[in-house]
Amino acid sequence: MRRYKRLSTFAPLALWLLLVPAPVEPVAAEEKLLVFGRVYHDPVRTIRDRQEFVDYIARKLAPVGITGGRIVVVDKMHLLARAVTEDKVDYFHDSVVPTIVLSKWSGSVPILRQWKYGEAEYYGVILVKKDSGIDTLSGLRGKVIAFDEPHSTSAHILPRMLLAENKIKLVQMTSSAAAQPDKVGYLYGSDGSSPNLLITGRVDAAATSYREFEELRPQVRETLKVIGRTKSVARQIISVRKNLNSKIAKALRQVLLNMHKDPEGREALKKQQRTTKIDEISPKSLEELKSMQSFVFSTLGKEVDSW
């Protein structure tokens, strides 16, 4: 799960990267950069971790006129959407929920699936303590659940969809006080903190990814149980701006699809949170993206505008 937080020290840098398209040094007129966009709170870390990936792709695209790669880092999704719309970012990758929100705002097009942490797909789970007396999702009524950040795919939107499918109504809480008897109260943690809120007794249930659950310390994990599992979705998705030159877009697709076959490409992928390969998105997955996009905007409304 990818987390986003507001920038503080680096906010001016992020905005400079976004709003100033030309570098400080003079650039040859024939230079043609392919720009990668990222939403993250630490521009320095983002550039350090992804420069090799971006440079590899740029080198492979030299035959279609690309002379180099650049990374643009911002701290909010609406800023990245603006950069994509203004042709200042050519491609980006993210989990499903940010992808569908950015697609709605900017018209960006999902093209490929990225196997982050070696996973083609992943899913969320809803956890409770084993001694809670809660055994089913319906048992959450009158209780409080913690989600991670609002834009989390596996630790908010997917579990929220699961609860909606089970006719369970949610009401947002400002604290972990008792919820209404016929509803489930919810609050947001941040950066993977929802299981911590459950473990420390501040909520009755928590949503997280199954991978995060598995990575809890054994002595902690053994005190918890899964009472709900969401559907699986693509682990991460690569998108391009809708008006990217078709020749470049086609070449980019081929470079990405073949990276895992090249030792240098595999090494660059590995540094992207242990990515093992990039492949096609199935038609079924594309339909799921549309369904989730509809759910997000119809359910969360104006809350999404703050992302």
C-alpha positions as CSV (number, residue, x, y, z in Angstrom):
1,M,0.0,0.0,0.0
2,R,1.3,3.3,-0.9
3,R,0.9,6.1,1.6
4,Y,0.7,9.9,0.9
5,K,1.3,12.6,3.4
6,R,1.4,16.4,3.1
7,L,4.8,17.8,2.3
8,S,6.4,20.3,4.8
9,T,10.1,20.9,4.2
10,F,10.0,19.6,0.7
11,A,6.7,21.2,-0.4
12,P,8.5,24.1,-2.3
13,L,10.7,21.6,-4.0
14,A,7.8,19.5,-5.1
15,L,5.9,22.5,-6.5
16,W,9.1,23.8,-8.2
17,L,9.4,20.4,-10.0
18,L,5.8,20.6,-11.0
19,L,5.5,24.2,-12.1
20,V,8.9,24.8,-13.7
21,P,9.1,22.6,-16.8
22,A,12.7,23.7,-17.8
23,P,15.8,22.7,-15.8
24,V,18.2,25.4,-14.6
25,E,20.9,24.4,-17.0
26,P,20.5,25.3,-20.7
27,V,18.9,22.5,-22.7
28,A,19.5,21.6,-26.3
29,A,16.6,22.4,-28.5
30,E,16.4,18.7,-29.6
31,E,16.2,17.3,-26.1
32,K,13.0,15.2,-25.5
33,L,12.5,14.0,-22.0
34,L,10.1,11.3,-20.9
35,V,8.7,12.5,-17.5
36,F,7.7,10.1,-14.7
37,G,5.3,11.4,-12.0
38,R,5.0,10.3,-8.4
39,V,2.8,11.3,-5.4
40,Y,4.9,11.0,-2.3
41,H,6.0,13.0,0.7
42,D,9.7,12.7,0.2
43,P,11.0,13.9,-3.3
44,V,14.6,13.1,-2.5
45,R,13.8,9.5,-1.7
46,T,11.5,9.1,-4.7
47,I,14.2,10.4,-7.1
48,R,16.8,8.2,-5.5
49,D,14.7,5.1,-5.6
50,R,13.3,5.5,-9.1
51,Q,16.0,7.3,-11.1
52,E,17.5,4.0,-12.3
53,F,14.1,2.8,-13.5
54,V,13.4,6.1,-15.3
55,D,16.8,6.2,-16.9
56,Y,16.6,2.6,-18.1
57,I,13.3,3.3,-19.9
58,A,14.7,6.5,-21.4
59,R,17.7,4.7,-22.8
60,K,15.6,2.0,-24.3
61,L,13.4,4.7,-26.0
62,A,16.3,6.5,-27.7
63,P,15.2,5.0,-31.1
64,V,11.9,6.9,-30.9
65,G,13.6,10.2,-30.0
66,I,13.7,10.2,-26.2
67,T,17.0,11.7,-24.9
68,G,16.5,11.3,-21.1
69,G,14.1,10.9,-18.2
70,R,12.9,13.2,-15.5
71,I,11.0,12.6,-12.3
72,V,8.3,15.0,-11.0
73,V,7.3,14.6,-7.3
74,V,4.2,16.2,-5.7
75,D,2.5,15.6,-2.4
76,K,-1.2,15.5,-3.6
77,M,-3.0,13.5,-6.2
78,H,-4.7,16.6,-7.6
79,L,-1.3,18.1,-8.3
80,L,-0.2,15.1,-10.3
81,A,-3.5,15.2,-12.2
82,R,-2.8,18.8,-13.1
83,A,0.7,17.9,-14.3
84,V,-0.7,15.1,-16.4
85,T,-3.4,17.3,-17.9
86,E,-0.8,20.0,-18.7
87,D,1.5,17.4,-20.4
88,K,4.2,17.9,-17.7
89,V,4.0,14.2,-16.8
90,D,4.0,11.4,-19.3
91,Y,3.5,8.2,-17.2
92,F,3.2,7.1,-13.6
93,H,2.5,4.0,-11.5
94,D,0.3,3.5,-8.4
95,S,-2.1,1.2,-6.7
96,V,-5.7,0.9,-8.0
97,V,-7.5,3.7,-6.1
98,P,-5.0,6.5,-6.9
99,T,-5.0,5.2,-10.5
100,I,-8.7,5.4,-11.0
101,V,-8.9,8.8,-9.3
102,L,-6.2,10.2,-11.5
103,S,-7.8,8.7,-14.5
104,K,-11.1,10.5,-13.7
105,W,-9.4,13.8,-13.1
106,S,-6.8,13.8,-15.9
107,G,-7.9,11.3,-18.5
108,S,-4.8,9.2,-17.9
109,V,-5.0,5.7,-19.4
110,P,-4.0,2.5,-17.4
111,I,-1.9,0.3,-19.7
112,L,0.0,-2.4,-17.7
113,R,0.1,-4.2,-14.4
114,Q,3.1,-4.1,-12.2
115,W,4.0,-7.0,-9.9
116,K,5.0,-5.0,-6.8
117,Y,6.5,-7.2,-4.1
118,G,6.3,-10.0,-6.7
119,E,2.5,-10.0,-6.4
120,A,0.2,-9.8,-9.5
121,E,-2.8,-9.1,-7.3
122,Y,-3.6,-8.4,-3.6
123,Y,-6.5,-8.0,-1.4
124,G,-7.6,-6.6,1.9
125,V,-8.8,-8.2,5.1
126,I,-10.9,-7.1,8.1
127,L,-9.3,-8.1,11.4
128,V,-10.6,-8.4,15.0
129,K,-9.1,-9.8,18.2
130,K,-9.7,-13.5,18.7
131,D,-11.2,-12.9,22.1
132,S,-13.6,-10.1,20.8
133,G,-16.6,-12.3,20.4
134,I,-17.0,-11.0,16.8
135,D,-17.1,-13.7,14.2
136,T,-18.8,-12.2,11.2
137,L,-19.1,-8.9,9.4
138,S,-22.6,-8.4,10.8
139,G,-21.1,-8.6,14.3
140,L,-19.4,-5.3,13.6
141,R,-22.7,-3.4,14.0
142,G,-22.4,-1.1,17.0
143,K,-18.6,-1.3,16.8
144,V,-15.8,0.8,15.4
145,I,-13.4,-0.1,12.6
146,A,-10.2,1.6,11.6
147,F,-9.2,2.1,8.0
148,D,-5.9,3.3,6.8
149,E,-5.6,6.5,4.8
150,P,-8.7,7.4,2.7
151,H,-7.0,6.6,-0.6
152,S,-5.7,3.2,0.5
153,T,-6.9,0.4,-1.9
154,S,-6.6,-2.6,0.3
155,A,-7.1,-1.0,3.7
156,H,-10.0,1.3,3.0
157,I,-11.8,1.2,-0.4
158,L,-11.9,-2.6,-0.9
159,P,-13.0,-3.3,2.7
160,R,-15.5,-0.5,2.5
161,M,-16.9,-2.1,-0.7
162,L,-17.1,-5.5,1.1
163,L,-19.1,-3.9,4.0
164,A,-21.4,-2.2,1.5
165,E,-22.0,-5.5,-0.3
166,N,-23.1,-7.0,3.1
167,K,-25.6,-4.1,3.7
168,I,-23.6,-2.7,6.5
169,K,-23.9,1.1,7.0
170,L,-20.9,3.2,8.0
171,V,-20.8,6.4,9.9
172,Q,-17.6,8.4,10.4
173,M,-16.4,8.9,14.0
174,T,-14.2,11.7,15.4
175,S,-13.0,9.3,18.2
176,S,-13.2,5.6,19.0
177,A,-16.3,6.1,21.2
178,A,-19.1,3.6,20.7
179,A,-21.0,3.6,17.4
180,Q,-24.7,3.6,16.8
181,P,-26.2,0.1,17.4
182,D,-27.3,-0.4,13.8
183,K,-24.2,1.0,12.1
184,V,-20.4,0.6,12.1
185,G,-18.4,3.6,13.1
186,Y,-15.1,4.2,11.3
187,L,-12.1,6.4,11.6
188,Y,-8.9,6.7,9.7
189,G,-5.4,5.7,10.8
190,S,-2.4,6.6,8.7
191,D,0.6,4.8,7.2
192,G,-0.4,1.3,8.2
193,S,-1.6,2.3,11.7
194,S,-5.0,0.7,11.6
195,P,-3.8,-2.7,13.0
196,N,-2.0,-0.8,15.7
197,L,-5.3,0.9,16.7
198,L,-6.9,-2.6,17.0
199,I,-4.0,-4.1,18.9
200,T,-4.0,-1.3,21.4
201,G,-7.7,-1.6,22.0
202,R,-8.7,1.8,20.5
203,V,-11.0,0.2,17.9
204,D,-12.9,-3.1,17.6
205,A,-11.7,-4.0,14.1
206,A,-9.1,-3.0,11.5
207,A,-8.8,-3.1,7.7
208,T,-5.4,-3.8,6.1
209,S,-3.9,-5.8,3.3
210,Y,-3.4,-9.5,3.8
211,R,0.3,-9.0,3.2
212,E,0.5,-6.4,6.1
213,F,-1.3,-8.9,8.3
214,E,1.1,-11.7,7.5
215,E,4.1,-9.4,8.3
216,L,2.9,-8.6,11.8
217,R,5.1,-10.1,14.5
218,P,3.9,-13.8,15.1
219,Q,3.0,-13.1,18.7
220,V,0.8,-10.2,17.6
221,R,-0.7,-11.9,14.6
222,E,-1.7,-14.9,16.7
223,T,-4.0,-12.7,18.8
224,L,-6.0,-11.6,15.7
225,K,-8.4,-13.3,13.2
226,V,-9.7,-12.5,9.8
227,I,-13.5,-12.1,9.6
228,G,-13.7,-10.7,6.1
229,R,-11.7,-10.9,2.8
230,T,-12.1,-8.5,-0.1
231,K,-11.8,-9.3,-3.8
232,S,-8.4,-9.2,-5.3
233,V,-7.2,-6.4,-7.6
234,A,-4.1,-5.6,-9.6
235,R,-1.2,-4.9,-7.2
236,Q,0.0,-1.8,-9.1
237,I,-0.9,-0.2,-12.4
238,I,1.2,1.9,-14.9
239,S,-0.7,4.7,-16.7
240,V,0.2,7.2,-19.4
241,R,-1.3,10.6,-20.3
242,K,-4.1,10.2,-22.8
243,N,-2.4,12.3,-25.5
244,L,1.1,10.8,-25.3
245,N,2.6,10.4,-28.8
246,S,1.3,7.0,-30.0
247,K,4.7,5.9,-31.3
248,I,6.3,6.6,-27.9
249,A,3.4,5.0,-26.0
250,K,3.7,1.8,-28.1
251,A,7.5,1.7,-27.6
252,L,7.1,2.4,-23.8
253,R,4.7,-0.5,-23.5
254,Q,7.2,-2.9,-25.1
255,V,10.1,-1.7,-23.0
256,L,8.1,-2.2,-19.8
257,L,6.8,-5.7,-20.9
258,N,10.3,-6.9,-21.6
259,M,12.2,-5.4,-18.6
260,H,12.2,-8.6,-16.6
261,K,13.9,-10.4,-19.5
262,D,16.9,-8.2,-19.3
263,P,19.4,-8.4,-16.4
264,E,19.7,-4.6,-16.2
265,G,15.9,-4.2,-16.4
266,R,15.4,-6.8,-13.7
267,E,17.7,-4.9,-11.4
268,A,15.9,-1.6,-12.1
269,L,12.5,-3.3,-11.4
270,K,13.8,-4.9,-8.2
271,K,14.5,-1.5,-6.7
272,Q,10.8,-0.6,-7.3
273,Q,9.6,-2.3,-4.1
274,R,10.8,-5.7,-5.3
275,T,8.8,-5.6,-8.6
276,T,9.4,-8.8,-10.5
277,K,7.7,-8.1,-13.8
278,I,5.2,-6.0,-15.7
279,D,2.4,-7.5,-17.8
280,E,-0.9,-6.8,-19.4
281,I,-4.0,-5.9,-17.5
282,S,-6.9,-8.3,-18.1
283,P,-10.2,-7.1,-19.5
284,K,-11.8,-8.2,-16.3
285,S,-9.4,-6.1,-14.3
286,L,-10.2,-3.1,-16.4
287,E,-13.9,-3.5,-15.8
288,E,-13.2,-3.7,-12.1
289,L,-11.4,-0.4,-12.3
290,K,-14.5,1.2,-13.7
291,S,-16.7,-0.3,-11.0
292,M,-14.3,0.9,-8.2
293,Q,-14.1,4.4,-9.8
294,S,-17.9,4.6,-9.7
295,F,-17.9,3.5,-6.0
296,V,-15.3,5.9,-4.9
297,F,-16.8,9.0,-6.4
298,S,-20.4,8.1,-5.5
299,T,-19.6,7.1,-2.0
300,L,-16.9,9.5,-0.9
301,G,-18.1,12.6,-2.8
302,K,-16.2,15.8,-2.1
303,E,-13.8,14.0,0.3
304,V,-11.9,12.8,-2.8
305,D,-11.2,16.5,-3.7
306,S,-8.7,16.7,-0.8
307,W,-6.5,13.8,-2.0
